[in-house]
């Protein structure tokens, strides 16, 4: 999700491919951008250094990657995104079929499923979980909004009915919001249960030191035989990227994400490896339309023409990404290349002259405390100056910035997005629908045609129709500039040579089921 990254793929892979399958039981995830080294062996305690802590272990309350990463290990879903991010495959589900009209889905569960405490996992737990999630106040409840009912006719069968055909159902069921929890939370309150949750994921909850680390241990009742390999995994909060690097180099941590892009080419050594992974990861300038100048489309278009995204990307990513045109990254199905507002300072000035603030204005540019953000903000600040836009850079802790955006307590912001499912509906709904969970990604943008098109793309199983709708949505966004896409970034990681079969899918999920570590 919000931080919280091909045309060739858009008609043949992703969720549509999953919509027509009748699946058999499968083993571990396949494909993906793995390291291709020696096989993993049983044992080992893995430490991942990351930028921020989570806030909750309740799937219906989770918003940030800090929340979602451990939730996806504690809980399982009916389906999951494949290791390469290109398709959806069964998880708790053994098979799936749908009615000819695409509205009634019958899911058969694997036999012998158990929660981490040894209690049986049945279809009634699935029904409770999905009903709880779709009736929650989650910002991402739209992922399950197509569901009109969930039934459990027996212990091993789940029947999901949708109000209309849903191209995004399986993607929603594969998200963290579709996590299966015990029915009635085993008689506990939400606070009690999610303080020490019980799930069916590869790991079970062990300890959470708020603001410092969260530790999970292997779930011996996990449904995949002989998985996971690791004894435990711990996410340690290490905000400074250089400290994350030094911790891996010094053996304190095993994996570090969000390492400085400028260092990727120099960090591989006798004891460590560094590289970037393809990612559904994009960075945007976001405009709060409650701040009067940004309610004016001419101002937003002027900024789009004034920002040299090619120069900006080269100076910030050092080859680990590409300038953005569309809102969707090229790794996402249905990504297209709309007619974008290219860098042209003369055109930018003409757009400003058409606006209500032709002489410019003062504005606060809010960023997080990551080095890449600081570099980008200084370049943007300089590029806006010829328009008379005087940007003051305001830095907020990375763990708080999205709360500030959500409160509308900003004017201009630098925001990142990483998709959680292999379908554009999540990102485009969250970013362009005022009722999509974030008031159009905290901007207030409201375009009736876009909202209608999002619904059309969601409710047809025809990939060509979906492509037409998404092409039009991306073109409107390019012209109206509710947010300005700056770059699509690959995900830079550093890891120890003690770690084997390290793999990250385009949604930024580390494959902790198949990873191993030398003891």
N, C-alpha and C positions, 0 to 999 in steps of 0.2 A: 503494500500500500504506500500511500503517500509517505514519503520518508517520515514507509514505504519506498525495465525496464523496457515480412518481405512480400514485397509484392508477389514473389514467386510462391509464397506459402499461403496467401490469403484465401484462395479458393479451395485448397485441398487439405489443409491441416487444421489443427486447433480443435475447437469445440465441435464444429460440424462433423468432423470425422468421428468424434465420439458419439454423436447422436444416433448413428445408424448401426452401432455394433451390438452384438450379443457376445459378451465376454466370458471367457473361461477363467478359472483361477490362475493367478500368476504369482511368480516369485518376486525377487527384488527388482528395484527399478533398473531399467536398462537405458542405454544411450547416454547422452549428457556429455558435458565437457570435463571428463575426468582426467586425472594425471597419468593414467596408464602405467603405474608402477606396480610393485609386487602386491600380491593379494593381502587383504586384511586378515588378521588373526584375532582370536578372542582375547579380551582384556585391554586395560589401559584407561587412563583418566585424561580426557581431552579438555583443554582450556581455550576458550575463544575470547579474544579481547575485542570489545565493541565500544561504540561511541557513547551509548546511553542505556539506562536501565529501562525495564518495562514498568507499567503502572497496574496491570491486572493480569490474572490468569483465567478470567471469565471470557469465553469467546464472544459473548454478546456485548462486552464492553471494550474489547480490544480495538485499537486504531493504528498504533505505530508498529514498526518492525520490532521494536523492543518488546512489545506485547506478544506479537504473533509468532516469533521464533520459538520460544519455549512452549507455547500453546500447541503448535503443530507437532511437537515431540511428545507431549503429555497425552494428547487426544488423537484419535484416528477419525477419518471421515469415510463415507461410503465410497468415494472416489478420490483420486489424487492426480496432480499434474505429473506427467512423466519426467524422468530425470533430465531429458533434453528440452523440456518445456514445450514440446510440439503437440502434445495430445493429452488426453485424459484416460487414465487406466483405473481398473477396479482396485479398491483397498478392502474395506470391510465387506463390500459387495463381492459376490461370486459371479453373478450374471445380471444382465439388465436387458429388458425388452420394453418396447412401447407399442401402444395401439396404433392403428393405421393413421389416425388423425393427429398423432403426436402429442396427445393430451394426457394419457394415462400411462404411467411408467411403473412396471413391476420389477422390483429389485429383490433378488434372492441373496441372503447373507451367507457367508462362509459358515461351515459347521464348527462347533467348538470354540466360538469366540468368547473371550473372557476379559474383564477389566483387570487392572493391575493388582487389585486386592483378591483376585481369584473368583469373584462373583460372575455369573453368566451375563453375557451381553446378548440381548434379544432385540427383536423388531420393536418391542414396546419402548425400549430405551431410545431407539432411533426416532420413533414417533414423538416421544416426549421432547427430545433434543431439538428436532426440526420445528415443532410447534413453539417451543420456548424461544428459539432464535427468530423465527419469522414474526412473532408477536412482540419482539423486544424493541427497545429504543436505539438499537445499534445504528451507527451512522452508515453501515453497509447493509442494512436490512433489505435494500432493493435487490441484493444478490439472490434472495429467496422469494421475492415479491410475486413471482409468477405462480407460486404454489397456492392452490385453493384448499387442498385438504391432504392430510397424510393419514393413512390407515395401516394397521398391523393385523391382518387377518389370522396370522399365526406367528409363532416364535421366530420363524426364519424368513418371513415375507414382509416387505414394505411396499405399499402402493401409494405412489405420489400422483396426484391429479393437479393439472394446471388449468387455469381459466381459458387459456388459448395455447397453441403450440409455442414452445419456448426453446429457442436456440441456445439459451444460456443456462438452462437448468443444471446440467451436469457440472458445468463450471462453478456454479454457485454451491452445489453440493460438495465440490472438492475444496472449497475455501475453508479457512479456519472457522467461519461462521457456521458451517455444517458439522462441526465437531460433535461427536457423540458422547454424552455424559449419562450417568445412571439416571433412570427414571426417578422423578421427585427428589433428585439430588440426595438419594439415600436417606431422606427424612431430615436433612440438615437445611439450615438457612443458606442463602447464597453466600453470605459472608463466611459462615463456617466451612461450607464445602470448598469454595475456591481459595480458602486459606490453606487447605491441604487437599488438593483435588485428586480424584481418582479417574483415570482414563484408560484407554486401550492403545495408546501410542507406544512407540519403541522404548520410551523412558518414563519413569514415574518421578513424581515430585519428591525432593529431599529437603532442600533448605533454600531460603531466600533472605539474604541480608540486603535490605532495601538500600538502593543507591550504590551498592558494591558488587554483588554477584548473585546469581541464581544457579543452583546445582540440581541436576537430575541424575538418577541412577537407572541402570538397565531394568526394563520391565521383563521379568522372566515369563510372563504370560502373554507376551506379544504374539500376534497372529502369524507373523512370518517366521518359519522355522529357522533356528540358529541365528536369528538377528535380534538386536543389533550386536556388533562385535564389542563395542566399548563397554567398560564397566560404568562410566559416568561421563557427563559433559557439564561443563560450567561456563556460563557467560560472565566474564568479568568486565566491569564498567571501567574503561580507560579512555577518557575524553580526548586526550592529546594524541594525534596520529603518530608523532615521532616516538612517543612513549610506547604506543602499541607495537611499533616496529622494533624498538629496542627490547621489548619483553619477549618477542619471538626469537630474536637473535640471541638473547641471554637465557633462553630455555624456561622462562617464567610462564609464557603462553605458547600455545601450539599453532594458533591461527589468528591472524589479524585482518579485519576488513577495513574498508575505507582508508587504505594507506595512500599517501600522497602520490598522485599520478606521475609526478616528475621523478619519483624514486623507483618505479617499477623496473625499469631497465637495468638498475644497478644493484638490486637486492638479492638476486640469486647467487648462492655461494655454496660452499661445501656442506653447509648445514641447513640451508633454507632455499625455498623456491618462491618466486614471485611471478605473477602474470595477471592478465585481465581475462574476464569471462564475458561472453555475450550477455547482455542484460536488457530487460524491459525497463530501462532507467532513463528518465528525462529530467531536465531542469528548466524551470520557467521563471520569467518575471510575472508576478501576479499583481493585478490592479484592483484596489478596493474602490468600487464605484460609489461608495458613500463619500469618498473624497472627491469633491466636485469636478476637478479637472479630468478625472478618469471616467466619469460618466459620459464624457464626450469622446465619441469614436474617433474623431480626427486626432485627438491627443494620443490615443493608443496607437493609431496607424502611424503617426509621426514618429513615435518611439520605435515602432517596428522597423521603419526605414532608417532610423538613426543608429541603431545598434548593429555593428558589424559582427555578425555571429561567427563568421569564419575566423577573423582575427581573435575574437574572444575565446573561441574554442581552442585554437592553437596555443594561446597563452595560458590556458588553465588546465588543459587535459593532456598535453604533451603526447598526442597520438593515441590516447586511450578512449577516443570518442569522435563524434562528427557533429558538425553544425546541424541544428534542427530546422525543419521546414514545417512538417506536419506535427500535430500534437502526439501522434502515435509513433513510437520508435520502429525502426525497420524490422526488428525481431518479432513484432506483434502481428498476428493475422489481421488482414484488412487494412494494413497501413498503406497509405497512398502518398502521392507527391502533388499536393494542391499548388495552385498559382500563388506563391508566397510573396509577401512584401519584402523585396530584397533591399539590401543596403544601398541607399541613395540619399545623400544628405540634402540635395536640392529638393527632391520630392518630399523629404521629411519637413523641410521648412515650409513648403507650400501647404502641407497638411496642417501644420501649426497655425498658419495664417488663416485657415478656415475655421479654427477652433474659437472657443469663447475666451481662451487665454493665449492670444497670439504672442505676447511678450514673454511667456514662460511663467514659472512659479517655483516656489520652494517645496520640497518634498522629502520625507524621511524614507530612506531605503533600508528596510529591515532584512538582516541576514543572520545566519547562525554563526557559531564560532569556529567553523572549519576553515583551514587555510585556503582551500579552493574558493570558498565563498567570498573571502576577503579579497582575493586577487580579482575575481570576477566583478565584485562590486566597485572596485576602484576603476576598472576599465569602463564599466557602464557609466559610472559617474562622469568620467571624462567624455564619453561619447554623447551624453545627453546635454552637456554644457552648451554646444553650439545652438541648441534650440531654446536657450534661456531657462532650461530646467536645472535648478540648483539642488542636487541630491545630497542629503546628509546621511551618511552611513550609520545605522544604529545596529549594534550587535547584541543578540540575545542567545542565551545558552541553547544548544541544539535540542536539549530535552524539553524546552519550554516554548520554542518558537511556534509550533503548530497550535498549541493552546492559545497563544496570542493571536495568531491568524484567525482561529475559530471564533474568538471573541470580537473580531473586527477591529482590534486595537492596533492597526497598522495602516499605512497609505500605499506604499509600494514594497513588494517583498520578493525575495529570492527563495523559491520553493522547489523541492524535488519530489519526484513520483517514481515508485517502483510497483509494477502491477503484481497482483497476487494470484491471478488466474490467466490462462492462455486465451483470453477473449477480450476484445476492446470494450465490452459493455461496462465493466467495472470502472475503468479509467474515464471513459467519456461521460458516463452517467454522473460520476462523482464530480467531474470537472465542469460539466456544461448544463446539468439539470439543477435548477434552484431547489428542487425537492429531493435531490440525490444524495443527501447526507452531509453536504458541506456548503450549501448555498453557492453552488458552482465554484467549488474550490476557493471559498472565502472571498469571492469577488462580487457577488450579487448579479452576475450576468444572467439575463433571462431572454431567451429567444424561442418563441413558440414553435417555429419550424424545426429547430434542433430537437426540442423535447418530443415532438411528434415523430421525427425520424428515428430517434433513439428507441421509441416504442415499437416502431415498424421493424427495425433491425432485430429487436429482441424477440419478436413474435412470429418470425418466419423461419422455416427450416431451409429455405432456398438460399444457397450461398451467393448466387448472383444478385438476388434482391438485397441481401445484407451488404454486399460490396457496394451497390449503388447508393444505399442509404448512408453508409459510412464515408464514401467518397464525398457526398454532398455535405455531411457534417464537418468533415475536415476542411472543405473549401470555405464554408461559412466561418469557421473558427479562424482560418487564415485571413479572411477579409475583415472580420469584426474585432479580432485580437482581444478576446476576453482575458487570455493569458498569452504571453509571448514565449513560444518555445525557443530555448537558447541552444541546447545541445542534447544529444543522446549519448550517454556515457556507458562504457563497459565497466564492469565491476572489478576493481583492483584488490587482489588478496596477496598476502604473504603467509607462508606456512612452513613448518619445520619438516625436515626430511624424515623425522620419526613418524610423520603422518602419511598414511597410504590410502589410495583410492579417493583422494580429495576431489570433490565435484560440487559445482554450484550451478543451479538451473537459472534460466533467464529471469525468474521471479526473485532471485537472490536467496533461495533456500539451499543451504548446505545439506548434502545427502548424508545425514548422520546415521542412517540405517546401515549403510554399506561401507562406511569409513572405518579405518583401523589406525592403531598407534602402537609403536614398539613399546614394550614395557620398560 
